[in-house]
Amino acid sequence: MSTLKERLMSAPDFLEKKIKVADGSIEVTIRRITVRERDEILSYRKPDSEPNAQKGSEMACRFVAIGMADPVSTFEELQDIPAGIVEEIAAEIMNFNGWTEQGRRSLEDQFRTTAGAPV
């Protein structure tokens, strides 16, 4: 029986996904974020602070800097990209990683086993 990490590494389509953004004119590759990377992103969050557009844009840049595999971009570089594109990519990354309701359902479907099938 294989470990979870071995199963994930043998399924490259599960780890990365090509998406089109900016009305389909730009293709990028997003990837799964590790627990360590997720914790790093969330460490910048201040739970008691008021949400605002600037903080939302900063978090979107952090998600994309870590979760976009191609092209690789830094947090600083992403701050000079139109906000709508960065936020669109960030939303796709969150969905792909199961951080949205739709994304959670998709992950559950991928890991659902059929009756009698080995896990």
VMD Tcl script that draws the C-alpha trace (Angstrom):
set ca {
  {0.00 0.00 0.00}
  {1.38 3.43 -0.92}
  {1.58 6.53 1.25}
  {-0.53 9.58 0.55}
  {2.53 11.52 -0.59}
  {3.48 8.72 -3.04}
  {-0.06 8.66 -4.43}
  {-0.08 12.43 -4.90}
  {3.36 12.53 -6.54}
  {2.31 9.86 -9.04}
  {-0.64 11.96 -10.19}
  {0.84 15.14 -11.73}
  {-2.58 16.25 -13.01}
  {-3.68 16.34 -9.40}
  {-0.80 18.62 -8.38}
  {-0.98 21.21 -11.18}
  {-3.61 22.68 -13.45}
  {-3.45 24.98 -16.48}
  {-6.01 27.78 -16.43}
  {-6.87 30.67 -18.73}
  {-7.36 34.13 -17.24}
  {-8.03 37.63 -18.56}
  {-10.95 36.42 -20.71}
  {-8.94 33.43 -21.91}
  {-6.06 35.45 -23.33}
  {-3.40 34.31 -20.83}
  {-2.60 30.74 -19.76}
  {-0.92 30.08 -16.42}
  {-0.25 26.95 -14.39}
  {-1.40 26.81 -10.79}
  {-0.45 24.19 -8.23}
  {-1.46 22.69 -4.93}
  {-0.21 24.55 -1.90}
  {1.42 22.58 0.91}
  {0.31 22.87 4.53}
  {3.54 24.75 5.31}
  {2.91 27.24 2.48}
  {-0.71 27.72 3.54}
  {0.40 28.49 7.09}
  {2.95 30.98 5.74}
  {0.24 32.80 3.76}
  {-2.14 32.82 6.71}
  {0.56 34.14 9.05}
  {0.15 37.53 7.34}
  {-3.55 37.64 8.24}
  {-4.59 39.72 11.22}
  {-7.89 38.22 12.43}
  {-9.04 41.27 14.41}
  {-8.39 43.81 11.67}
  {-11.02 45.35 9.42}
  {-11.07 43.87 5.92}
  {-10.27 46.31 3.12}
  {-9.30 46.25 -0.55}
  {-5.59 46.77 0.11}
  {-5.38 43.84 2.53}
  {-7.38 41.69 0.10}
  {-5.01 42.55 -2.75}
  {-1.97 41.79 -0.59}
  {-3.38 38.37 0.32}
  {-4.20 37.69 -3.35}
  {-0.59 38.51 -4.28}
  {0.66 36.14 -1.57}
  {-1.60 33.31 -2.82}
  {-0.45 33.80 -6.42}
  {3.26 34.17 -5.55}
  {3.14 30.74 -3.91}
  {0.44 28.97 -5.93}
  {1.28 29.93 -9.52}
  {3.82 27.46 -10.95}
  {4.22 29.07 -14.38}
  {5.10 31.82 -14.84}
  {6.80 32.16 -11.48}
  {6.23 35.63 -10.02}
  {7.27 37.25 -6.76}
  {4.96 39.08 -4.38}
  {6.60 42.36 -5.41}
  {6.17 41.69 -9.15}
  {2.50 40.81 -8.68}
  {1.82 44.17 -7.04}
  {2.41 45.77 -10.46}
  {-0.10 43.50 -12.27}
  {-3.74 44.60 -12.68}
  {-5.61 43.69 -9.49}
  {-8.44 41.93 -11.33}
  {-6.06 39.45 -12.96}
  {-4.20 38.72 -9.71}
  {-7.51 38.25 -7.88}
  {-8.83 35.96 -10.65}
  {-5.73 33.74 -10.39}
  {-5.90 33.78 -6.57}
  {-9.54 32.67 -6.70}
  {-8.60 29.78 -9.02}
  {-5.77 28.76 -6.66}
  {-8.10 28.82 -3.65}
  {-10.68 26.77 -5.54}
  {-8.08 24.26 -6.78}
  {-6.78 23.84 -3.21}
  {-10.23 23.17 -1.78}
  {-10.57 26.46 0.10}
  {-13.96 27.20 -1.44}
  {-17.15 25.15 -1.28}
  {-16.86 24.17 -4.95}
  {-13.19 23.29 -4.52}
  {-13.93 21.20 -1.43}
  {-16.55 19.20 -3.33}
  {-14.15 18.65 -6.21}
  {-11.43 17.33 -3.88}
  {-13.92 15.06 -2.13}
  {-14.92 13.62 -5.52}
  {-11.28 12.97 -6.43}
  {-10.61 11.09 -3.18}
  {-13.93 9.28 -2.97}
  {-13.47 5.53 -3.20}
  {-15.94 3.15 -4.71}
  {-17.34 0.28 -2.65}
  {-14.85 -2.57 -2.49}
  {-12.02 -0.62 -4.14}
  {-8.67 -0.50 -2.30}
  {-7.85 2.80 -0.65}
}
mol new
graphics top color blue
foreach p $ca { graphics top sphere $p radius 0.5 }
foreach p [lrange $ca 0 end-1] q [lrange $ca 1 end] { graphics top cylinder $p $q radius 0.2 }
display resetview
